[in-house]
């Protein structure tokens, strides 16, 4: 069996159906009621795991963040997170609401205080955002809890990821690595699914997947075909919501399609190039065998004028041996349209 991790009883790895993580993140805009509506929608779509973002803004950012405006927004990152952050009481209620729907709740802590809040609730695992992939002090702190960690690796190269993986291994935590492109939305030519394959090659003992910021499911489907075990996309109950991440979010219909399609592709991927036992019934009629096209007397030479290849493929000499039969002689009299067998051929 290939590597796998387990979060709240859900086994995650190549040999299991891909886990689709619906990231509500900050799409609720700071409203617990909206967050619950999104949870209800995700439950209808068949989501197994909801991912939130835990923001304790003053522990997360310095005052300089008030002057830093992300490329895909008009407000500073400080203002965005301050307006979208749920209080501790609200987030705890959200976690319980997710779990009451039979789904797994995890979150991305963006600070030490956020991580401490989550571990005080005994969350079953942590999601680490790409921005924290090279935040070694925070990684050390979270890894010390011993919980499984899903690490996004956007904006980092393999050498940087290797340093982070070393921290996780030193603490003995189970982990997964997600390839990510942190552009919102991500254009198709910058998805780079080959980078996910590189992660798997560089870290063969890791579970790998894709955290996707495109506007369709295509990248996720391609990732599953290449071996992804985790698919993460931002989630909203409908696309008319306002927020910086809505544009690259999936809605209920798209999410349901992703879950179904990912399960199908997981069954279809892999394998090796050889016939399968279930093809034998088709082989029996679809392959061709050597047949006489005119009567052949005992001792007569087999030539292109008296033998050719015809279906079915059961009971005679397969067509691939046709050339080797030419020039040999018949061991007995053969009637026309007869499937030649090896015992009918002599030198």
VEXVEXGU-261187 format. One record per residue (C-alpha): x, y, z; residue number from 1; residue in three letters. Coordinates in steps of 0.2 Angstrom, whole numbers, plus 5000, padded with zeros to 4 digits. Each point is the difference from the previous one (the first is absolute). Example, Ala and Ser with C-alpha at 12.3 -4.5 7.8 and 13.67 -1.06 7.14 Angstrom:
BEGIN
NODE:5062:4978:5039:1:ALA $
NODE:5006:5017:4997:2:SER $
//
This chain:
BEGIN
NODE:5000:5000:5000:1:UNK $
NODE:5006:5018:4996:2:UNK $
NODE:5002:5013:5013:3:UNK $
NODE:4984:5006:5009:4:UNK $
NODE:4995:5011:5015:5:UNK $
NODE:4985:5000:5010:6:UNK $
NODE:4990:5015:5007:7:UNK $
NODE:4985:4996:5011:8:UNK $
NODE:4999:4983:4993:9:UNK $
NODE:5000:5005:4982:10:UNK $
NODE:5015:4991:4991:11:UNK $
NODE:5008:5011:4987:12:UNK $
NODE:5012:4993:4987:13:UNK $
NODE:5002:4993:4982:14:UNK $
NODE:4990:4984:5004:15:UNK $
NODE:4985:5009:5007:16:UNK $
NODE:4987:5012:4991:17:UNK $
NODE:5007:5018:4999:18:UNK $
NODE:4995:5011:5014:19:UNK $
NODE:4992:5016:4994:20:UNK $
NODE:5002:5014:5013:21:UNK $
NODE:4988:5014:4999:22:UNK $
NODE:5009:5016:5006:23:UNK $
NODE:4987:5012:5007:24:UNK $
NODE:5015:5010:5006:25:UNK $
NODE:4994:5018:5001:26:UNK $
NODE:4986:4999:4987:27:UNK $
NODE:4988:5003:5014:28:UNK $
NODE:5006:5017:5001:29:UNK $
NODE:5000:4999:5019:30:UNK $
NODE:4982:4994:5002:31:UNK $
NODE:4997:4985:5010:32:UNK $
NODE:4982:4998:4992:33:UNK $
NODE:5008:5001:4982:34:UNK $
NODE:5013:4987:5005:35:UNK $
NODE:4986:4988:5006:36:UNK $
NODE:4991:5002:4984:37:UNK $
NODE:5016:4995:4991:38:UNK $
NODE:5002:4985:5011:39:UNK $
NODE:4982:4995:4996:40:UNK $
NODE:5003:5002:4982:41:UNK $
NODE:5017:4990:5001:42:UNK $
NODE:4991:4986:5009:43:UNK $
NODE:4987:4999:4986:44:UNK $
NODE:5015:4998:4987:45:UNK $
NODE:5007:4986:5010:46:UNK $
NODE:5015:5008:5008:47:UNK $
NODE:5010:4990:5013:48:UNK $
NODE:5011:5014:5006:49:UNK $
NODE:4997:5019:5003:50:UNK $
NODE:5016:5011:5001:51:UNK $
NODE:4999:5017:5009:52:UNK $
NODE:5013:5013:5003:53:UNK $
NODE:5004:5005:5018:54:UNK $
NODE:5005:5019:5000:55:UNK $
NODE:5005:5008:5017:56:UNK $
NODE:5005:5016:4991:57:UNK $
NODE:5011:5009:5012:58:UNK $
NODE:5010:4984:5003:59:UNK $
NODE:5001:4996:4982:60:UNK $
NODE:5005:5017:4992:61:UNK $
NODE:5011:5015:5004:62:UNK $
NODE:4993:5018:4998:63:UNK $
NODE:5009:5000:4983:64:UNK $
NODE:4986:4988:4993:65:UNK $
NODE:4989:5015:5001:66:UNK $
NODE:5010:5007:4985:67:UNK $
NODE:5001:4983:4990:68:UNK $
NODE:4987:4998:4987:69:UNK $
NODE:4999:4983:4991:70:UNK $
NODE:4999:5000:4981:71:UNK $
NODE:4983:4993:4999:72:UNK $
NODE:4992:5012:5013:73:UNK $
NODE:4997:5018:5003:74:UNK $
NODE:5002:5000:5019:75:UNK $
NODE:5015:4997:5010:76:UNK $
NODE:5003:4982:5006:77:UNK $
NODE:4998:5006:5018:78:UNK $
NODE:4983:5007:4996:79:UNK $
NODE:4994:4985:4991:80:UNK $
NODE:5005:4988:5014:81:UNK $
NODE:4993:5011:5014:82:UNK $
NODE:4983:5001:4991:83:UNK $
NODE:4999:4982:4996:84:UNK $
NODE:5007:4992:5016:85:UNK $
NODE:4988:4991:5011:86:UNK $
NODE:5001:5002:5019:87:UNK $
NODE:5006:4985:5010:88:UNK $
NODE:4982:4996:5006:89:UNK $
NODE:4994:5001:4982:90:UNK $
NODE:5013:4989:4993:91:UNK $
NODE:4997:4987:5013:92:UNK $
NODE:4982:5000:4996:93:UNK $
NODE:5004:4998:4982:94:UNK $
NODE:5011:4985:5004:95:UNK $
NODE:4986:4992:5010:96:UNK $
NODE:4988:5004:4986:97:UNK $
NODE:5011:4992:4987:98:UNK $
NODE:5002:4984:5010:99:UNK $
NODE:4981:4999:5004:100:UNK $
NODE:4998:4998:4981:101:UNK $
NODE:5012:4985:5000:102:UNK $
NODE:5015:5009:4992:103:UNK $
NODE:5017:5003:5006:104:UNK $
NODE:5006:5017:5005:105:UNK $
NODE:5018:5006:4998:106:UNK $
NODE:5007:5018:4999:107:UNK $
NODE:5015:5009:4994:108:UNK $
NODE:5008:5010:5015:109:UNK $
NODE:5009:5015:4994:110:UNK $
NODE:5008:5004:5017:111:UNK $
NODE:5006:4991:5016:112:UNK $
NODE:4985:5006:5009:113:UNK $
NODE:4989:4993:4986:114:UNK $
NODE:5008:4983:5002:115:UNK $
NODE:4999:5000:5018:116:UNK $
NODE:4981:5004:4999:117:UNK $
NODE:4997:4985:4988:118:UNK $
NODE:5011:4988:5010:119:UNK $
NODE:4990:5004:5016:120:UNK $
NODE:4985:4994:4990:121:UNK $
NODE:5009:4984:4996:122:UNK $
NODE:4998:5002:4981:123:UNK $
NODE:5005:4984:4991:124:UNK $
NODE:5012:5008:4988:125:UNK $
NODE:5007:5016:4994:126:UNK $
NODE:5001:5008:4982:127:UNK $
NODE:5015:5011:4997:128:UNK $
NODE:4999:5014:4987:129:UNK $
NODE:5013:5003:4987:130:UNK $
NODE:5005:5016:5009:131:UNK $
NODE:5005:4990:5015:132:UNK $
NODE:5009:4986:4991:133:UNK $
NODE:5017:5009:5004:134:UNK $
NODE:4994:5007:5016:135:UNK $
NODE:5011:4988:5010:136:UNK $
NODE:4996:5007:5018:137:UNK $
NODE:4982:4998:4997:138:UNK $
NODE:5002:4983:4992:139:UNK $
NODE:5010:4994:5015:140:UNK $
NODE:4987:5006:5011:141:UNK $
NODE:4986:4991:4991:142:UNK $
NODE:5009:4984:4997:143:UNK $
NODE:5004:4999:5019:144:UNK $
NODE:4981:4996:5002:145:UNK $
NODE:5003:4983:4991:146:UNK $
NODE:4984:5002:4989:147:UNK $
NODE:5000:4996:4981:148:UNK $
NODE:5005:5015:4989:149:UNK $
NODE:4995:5004:4982:150:UNK $
NODE:5013:5012:4994:151:UNK $
NODE:4997:5011:4984:152:UNK $
NODE:5016:5004:4992:153:UNK $
NODE:4996:5015:4988:154:UNK $
NODE:5013:5013:4997:155:UNK $
NODE:5014:4988:5006:156:UNK $
NODE:5012:4989:4991:157:UNK $
NODE:5005:4982:5004:158:UNK $
NODE:5015:5006:5010:159:UNK $
NODE:4989:5011:5011:160:UNK $
NODE:4987:4986:5002:161:UNK $
NODE:5013:4988:5005:162:UNK $
NODE:5005:5011:5015:163:UNK $
NODE:4981:5000:5005:164:UNK $
NODE:4998:4981:4998:165:UNK $
NODE:5016:4997:5011:166:UNK $
NODE:4991:5009:5014:167:UNK $
NODE:4984:4990:4998:168:UNK $
NODE:5011:4984:5000:169:UNK $
NODE:5010:5005:5015:170:UNK $
NODE:4983:5001:5010:171:UNK $
NODE:4994:4984:4992:172:UNK $
NODE:4983:5007:4994:173:UNK $
NODE:4991:4993:4985:174:UNK $
NODE:4999:5012:4986:175:UNK $
NODE:4995:5003:4982:176:UNK $
NODE:5007:5013:4988:177:UNK $
NODE:4989:5010:4988:178:UNK $
NODE:5006:5009:4985:179:UNK $
NODE:4993:5017:4998:180:UNK $
NODE:5001:5015:4989:181:UNK $
NODE:4995:5016:5011:182:UNK $
NODE:4992:5010:4986:183:UNK $
NODE:4982:5004:5002:184:UNK $
NODE:4993:4994:4988:185:UNK $
NODE:5014:4989:4993:186:UNK $
NODE:5002:5001:4981:187:UNK $
NODE:5001:4982:4992:188:UNK $
NODE:5017:5002:4994:189:UNK $
NODE:5007:5003:5018:190:UNK $
NODE:4991:4985:5008:191:UNK $
NODE:5016:4989:4996:192:UNK $
NODE:4994:4983:5005:193:UNK $
NODE:5017:4994:4997:194:UNK $
NODE:5006:5008:5016:195:UNK $
NODE:4988:4989:5009:196:UNK $
NODE:5008:4985:4992:197:UNK $
NODE:5017:5007:5005:198:UNK $
NODE:4994:5001:5018:199:UNK $
NODE:4996:4982:5000:200:UNK $
NODE:5017:4995:4992:201:UNK $
NODE:5009:5011:5013:202:UNK $
NODE:4990:4994:5015:203:UNK $
NODE:4995:4982:4996:204:UNK $
NODE:4994:4997:5017:205:UNK $
NODE:4987:5014:5000:206:UNK $
NODE:4982:5001:4995:207:UNK $
NODE:4998:5013:4986:208:UNK $
NODE:4986:5011:4993:209:UNK $
NODE:4995:5016:4993:210:UNK $
NODE:4994:5016:5008:211:UNK $
NODE:4992:5008:4985:212:UNK $
NODE:4995:5018:4996:213:UNK $
NODE:4994:4999:4982:214:UNK $
NODE:4982:5003:4996:215:UNK $
NODE:4995:4982:4994:216:UNK $
NODE:5003:4982:5006:217:UNK $
NODE:5011:4996:4985:218:UNK $
NODE:5017:5002:5010:219:UNK $
NODE:4993:4989:5014:220:UNK $
NODE:4995:4986:4988:221:UNK $
NODE:5017:5001:4992:222:UNK $
NODE:5008:4999:5017:223:UNK $
NODE:4991:4984:5005:224:UNK $
NODE:5005:4992:4983:225:UNK $
NODE:5018:5004:5005:226:UNK $
NODE:4998:4993:5018:227:UNK $
NODE:4992:5013:5011:228:UNK $
NODE:4992:4994:5016:229:UNK $
NODE:4994:5017:5006:230:UNK $
NODE:4991:5014:4990:231:UNK $
NODE:4997:5016:5009:232:UNK $
NODE:4990:5014:4992:233:UNK $
NODE:4992:5016:5008:234:UNK $
NODE:4981:4997:5003:235:UNK $
NODE:4984:5011:4999:236:UNK $
NODE:4982:4996:5001:237:UNK $
NODE:4997:5011:4984:238:UNK $
NODE:5011:5011:4989:239:UNK $
NODE:4991:5016:5004:240:UNK $
NODE:5009:5001:5017:241:UNK $
NODE:5012:5014:5002:242:UNK $
NODE:5018:4997:5005:243:UNK $
NODE:5018:4999:4993:244:UNK $
NODE:5000:4981:4998:245:UNK $
NODE:4982:4998:4993:246:UNK $
NODE:5007:5001:4982:247:UNK $
NODE:5010:4984:5002:248:UNK $
NODE:4987:4991:5011:249:UNK $
NODE:4989:4985:4995:250:UNK $
NODE:4982:5000:5004:251:UNK $
NODE:4989:4986:5005:252:UNK $
NODE:4997:4993:4983:253:UNK $
NODE:5019:5001:4995:254:UNK $
NODE:5005:4992:5016:255:UNK $
NODE:4988:4985:4998:256:UNK $
NODE:5007:4998:4983:257:UNK $
NODE:5018:5001:5006:258:UNK $
NODE:4997:4987:5014:259:UNK $
NODE:4991:4988:4987:260:UNK $
NODE:5013:5002:4987:261:UNK $
NODE:5015:4998:5011:262:UNK $
NODE:4994:4984:5006:263:UNK $
NODE:4998:4994:4982:264:UNK $
NODE:5017:5006:4995:265:UNK $
NODE:5008:4991:5016:266:UNK $
NODE:4993:4984:4994:267:UNK $
NODE:5006:5003:4982:268:UNK $
NODE:5018:5005:5003:269:UNK $
NODE:5015:4990:5002:270:UNK $
NODE:5002:4982:4993:271:UNK $
NODE:5012:4993:4988:272:UNK $
NODE:5000:4996:4981:273:UNK $
NODE:4994:4982:4999:274:UNK $
NODE:4984:4991:4997:275:UNK $
NODE:4988:4998:5015:276:UNK $
NODE:4991:4984:5004:277:UNK $
NODE:4983:5008:4996:278:UNK $
NODE:5006:5003:4982:279:UNK $
NODE:5001:4982:4996:280:UNK $
NODE:4982:4999:4994:281:UNK $
NODE:5004:5014:4988:282:UNK $
NODE:5017:4992:4995:283:UNK $
NODE:4991:4984:4995:284:UNK $
NODE:4990:5009:4986:285:UNK $
NODE:5011:5015:4996:286:UNK $
NODE:5017:4993:4997:287:UNK $
NODE:5004:4991:4983:288:UNK $
NODE:5007:4983:4997:289:UNK $
NODE:5008:4991:4985:290:UNK $
NODE:4987:4992:4989:291:UNK $
NODE:5000:4991:4984:292:UNK $
NODE:4993:5010:4985:293:UNK $
NODE:5001:4984:4988:294:UNK $
NODE:5001:4982:5004:295:UNK $
NODE:5018:4994:5005:296:UNK $
NODE:5006:4983:4997:297:UNK $
NODE:5012:4990:5012:298:UNK $
NODE:5018:5005:4996:299:UNK $
NODE:4994:5016:4990:300:UNK $
NODE:5010:5016:5004:301:UNK $
NODE:4990:5014:5009:302:UNK $
NODE:5000:5015:4989:303:UNK $
NODE:4992:5017:4999:304:UNK $
NODE:4988:4992:4987:305:UNK $
NODE:4993:4987:5012:306:UNK $
NODE:5001:5008:5018:307:UNK $
NODE:4995:5017:5007:308:UNK $
NODE:4994:5007:5016:309:UNK $
NODE:4982:5001:5006:310:UNK $
NODE:4990:5002:5016:311:UNK $
NODE:4996:4993:5013:312:UNK $
NODE:5016:4998:5011:313:UNK $
NODE:4995:4985:5009:314:UNK $
NODE:5006:4982:4995:315:UNK $
NODE:5013:5003:4987:316:UNK $
NODE:5018:5008:4997:317:UNK $
NODE:4999:5019:5004:318:UNK $
NODE:5003:5011:4985:319:UNK $
NODE:5016:5007:5007:320:UNK $
NODE:5008:4983:4995:321:UNK $
NODE:4994:5000:4982:322:UNK $
NODE:5017:5004:4992:323:UNK $
NODE:5008:4986:5010:324:UNK $
NODE:4987:4987:4993:325:UNK $
NODE:5004:5005:4981:326:UNK $
NODE:5012:4988:4992:327:UNK $
NODE:4996:4986:5012:328:UNK $
NODE:4989:4985:4995:329:UNK $
NODE:4984:4993:5005:330:UNK $
NODE:5000:4984:5011:331:UNK $
NODE:4983:4995:4994:332:UNK $
NODE:4987:5004:4987:333:UNK $
NODE:4991:5016:5005:334:UNK $
NODE:4983:5006:4993:335:UNK $
NODE:4997:5018:4995:336:UNK $
NODE:4996:5013:5013:337:UNK $
NODE:5008:4990:5014:338:UNK $
NODE:5009:5007:5015:339:UNK $
NODE:5018:4993:4999:340:UNK $
NODE:5007:4993:5016:341:UNK $
NODE:5018:4997:5005:342:UNK $
NODE:4997:4981:4998:343:UNK $
NODE:4995:5003:4982:344:UNK $
NODE:5017:5008:4996:345:UNK $
NODE:5017:4991:4997:346:UNK $
NODE:5016:5005:4993:347:UNK $
//
